[in-house]
């Protein structure tokens, strides 16, 4: 079966522009996560969706960052008024949502803000 | 506070040598423990996981890890490293009732021929 997919794989934008990153989770997975990985850094948790529950937004670094998940499947991470420090790899993962489940990661979107 | 510590930022080993990557965790409930590997330019791939039972777990690519509750550790080992094992390794902890994981900062493994 298909794994987690993300698009675009690479995105170059100018400072101040808005960007949208897309994540298609594994079919049937109710939990979806966004992480940020800056150069040479570990994984920074951004946001977590579980079924129809309110998302856990505790990791979003500023109000320029938002995410939505439509129909319990595809998710879009939006960064408004991008800054150079937003340059990073944005990773999406999904899991069955049954508790203690393995997270399956997509290949990531590499964002460069000029 | 819940956390994962990987004390070694960067490790270099010779091909064929043994490997141990350290991981310590702090978690308020029974932990579920994971090791993931990230090859350059790739997403994370699960190596192995511990939920319960035998404290020595086997994973893919010849890796194993041992859960030691008394030491709050879950160290990753491999008896003989291959050049293709060069990658970033992440330890993570989660618990019952949630799939949300807390990740360590990673250990970068470099393998010399």
Interface residues (C-beta under 8 A of the other chain):
Chain A: X4 X31 X33 X35 X41 X42 X43 X45 X48 X50 X56 X91 X93 X95 X96 X97 X98 X99 X100 X101 X102 X103 X104 X105 X106 X107 X108
Chain B: X32 X34 X36 X42 X43 X44 X45 X46 X49 X51 X90 X94 X95 X96 X97 X98 X99 X100 X101 X102 X103 X104 X105 X106
